[in-house]
Amino acid sequence: MPSFKVRFIKTVCDDTGGEHRACQAAFKVDAASLSAAAQQAETHFCRQKSVGDWTTIADVLELRTSPA
């Protein structure tokens, strides 16, 4: 089964107005597909952060296949 690296990213502004990407959480997920990996990571993230919707904390979910 393929492995995926999943990161939840939030774009934040610094005191000069510059934008930066901040990783809110990162997971390694074993799943049959990208969509299954995203669903598993979303569920885990929401449990970990005690939220019902991951978009309240992060702006973007990044998925990458892990090297074999």
Beta strands, then each sheet from edge to edge (+ up, - down):
strand 1: 3-13
strand 2: 19-30
strand 3: 60-65
sheet 1: 2+ 1- 3+
end
